[in-house]
């Protein structure tokens, strides 16, 4: 026997809901993996274990209003991940949103200004001098990091 849970990613348009089907014997950790798989490739950049889930029950007829000013602190977080989903979902109402998913923010990678990078031509002592290679290092770093 399985549960069909209607889910929504916090911050998405209220019309971008989706359903995840999970066996009743599975735990929250498996639910996170199923959500990540369902939302691929949009969630490929994060680990399933980093998703935070909350149990809610909002009629789907007026989700936009219900989700507009949502305060997750007033809802039950699905934690710890080892608990069975049936711990949180004994009765699943039809035509309701069941799970809100919060995706962690990913810190953007900051590209260094090319003028701030040193290009070092290197060779290994004892090797042929024509076997050189280039190492890029920010001007602000200590050359000691080259040992790693």
C-alpha positions as CSV (number, residue, x, y, z in Angstrom):
1,X,0.0,0.0,0.0
2,X,1.3,3.5,-0.7
3,X,0.5,7.1,-0.1
4,X,0.0,9.8,-2.8
5,X,1.3,13.1,-1.4
6,X,0.7,16.4,-3.1
7,X,3.8,18.5,-2.7
8,X,4.9,22.1,-3.4
9,X,8.4,23.7,-3.5
10,X,8.5,26.9,-1.3
11,X,8.8,29.9,-3.6
12,X,7.4,28.2,-6.7
13,X,4.2,29.3,-8.3
14,X,1.2,27.8,-6.5
15,X,0.3,26.0,-9.8
16,X,3.6,24.0,-9.8
17,X,2.5,21.3,-7.4
18,X,3.3,17.7,-8.0
19,X,2.5,14.2,-6.6
20,X,4.9,11.7,-5.1
21,X,3.8,8.2,-4.4
22,X,5.6,6.5,-1.5
23,X,5.1,3.1,0.2
24,X,3.6,3.5,3.7
25,X,6.5,1.5,5.1
26,X,9.1,4.0,3.8
27,X,10.7,6.8,5.9
28,X,11.0,10.5,5.4
29,X,14.5,10.1,4.0
30,X,13.0,8.1,1.1
31,X,10.4,10.7,0.6
32,X,13.1,13.3,0.2
33,X,14.8,11.2,-2.5
34,X,11.5,10.7,-4.3
35,X,10.9,14.5,-4.3
36,X,14.4,15.1,-5.6
37,X,13.8,12.6,-8.4
38,X,10.4,14.0,-9.3
39,X,11.8,17.5,-9.6
40,X,14.9,16.6,-11.6
41,X,16.7,18.4,-13.1
42,X,15.7,21.4,-11.0
43,X,17.0,19.8,-7.8
44,X,20.1,18.1,-9.2
45,X,22.4,20.6,-7.5
46,X,21.5,19.6,-4.0
47,X,21.5,16.4,-1.9
48,X,18.1,14.9,-1.0
49,X,19.1,15.0,2.7
50,X,19.3,18.8,2.5
51,X,15.6,19.2,1.7
52,X,13.4,20.3,4.6
53,X,9.8,19.1,4.6
54,X,6.7,20.2,6.4
55,X,3.3,18.6,6.8
56,X,0.4,20.8,5.8
57,X,-3.2,20.4,4.8
58,X,-4.4,23.1,2.4
59,X,-7.4,22.7,0.1
60,X,-6.1,22.8,-3.5
61,X,-9.0,25.0,-4.5
62,X,-7.3,28.1,-3.0
63,X,-3.6,27.3,-2.7
64,X,-2.5,30.7,-3.9
65,X,-4.1,32.5,-0.9
66,X,-3.1,29.8,1.6
67,X,0.6,29.9,0.5
68,X,1.0,33.6,0.1
69,X,2.0,34.4,3.7
70,X,3.0,30.9,4.9
71,X,4.8,30.7,8.2
72,X,6.4,27.2,8.3
73,X,7.1,27.5,12.1
74,X,3.5,26.9,12.8
75,X,3.5,23.5,10.9
76,X,5.0,20.1,11.7
77,X,8.4,19.5,10.2
78,X,8.9,16.0,8.9
79,X,11.9,15.1,11.1
80,X,13.9,13.0,11.9
81,X,14.4,11.5,8.4
82,X,14.4,8.0,9.9
83,X,10.7,8.2,10.9
84,X,8.1,6.4,8.8
85,X,5.9,8.6,6.7
86,X,2.9,7.1,8.3
87,X,4.0,8.8,11.6
88,X,3.1,12.1,10.0
89,X,0.4,11.0,7.5
90,X,-2.1,8.7,9.3
91,X,-5.0,10.1,7.2
92,X,-4.3,11.8,3.9
93,X,-7.1,14.1,2.7
94,X,-7.7,14.2,-1.0
95,X,-7.7,17.5,-2.8
96,X,-5.2,18.9,-0.3
97,X,-1.6,20.0,-0.4
98,X,0.3,17.7,2.0
99,X,4.0,18.6,1.9
100,X,5.9,21.9,1.6
101,X,9.5,21.4,0.5
102,X,12.2,24.0,1.3
103,X,15.2,23.8,-0.9
104,X,18.4,25.2,0.7
105,X,19.9,28.3,-1.0
106,X,23.0,27.6,-3.0
107,X,25.8,30.1,-2.6
108,X,26.8,31.5,-6.0
109,X,30.4,30.8,-7.1
110,X,32.2,34.1,-7.5
111,X,34.5,34.2,-10.5
112,X,37.8,35.8,-9.8
113,X,38.9,38.8,-11.9
114,X,41.4,37.4,-14.4
115,X,43.9,40.1,-13.5
116,X,43.9,38.7,-9.9
117,X,45.1,35.3,-11.0
118,X,48.8,34.2,-11.3
119,X,49.7,31.6,-13.9
120,X,52.7,29.7,-12.7
121,X,54.7,27.5,-15.1
122,X,56.0,24.6,-13.1
123,X,58.1,21.5,-13.5
124,X,59.0,18.7,-11.2
125,X,62.7,18.6,-10.2
126,X,64.3,15.5,-11.8
127,X,61.8,15.4,-14.7
128,X,62.6,16.5,-18.2
129,X,62.5,20.3,-18.5
130,X,60.0,20.1,-21.4
131,X,57.4,18.5,-19.1
132,X,56.0,21.8,-17.7
133,X,52.5,22.4,-16.5
134,X,50.6,25.5,-15.5
135,X,49.0,26.2,-12.1
136,X,46.5,29.0,-11.6
137,X,46.5,30.6,-8.1
138,X,44.8,33.8,-6.9
139,X,47.3,36.6,-6.1
140,X,45.9,36.8,-2.6
141,X,46.7,33.1,-1.8
142,X,49.9,31.8,-0.2
143,X,52.0,29.6,-2.4
144,X,51.9,27.1,0.5
145,X,48.5,25.9,-0.8
146,X,50.3,24.4,-3.8
147,X,51.5,21.6,-1.6
148,X,48.0,20.2,-1.3
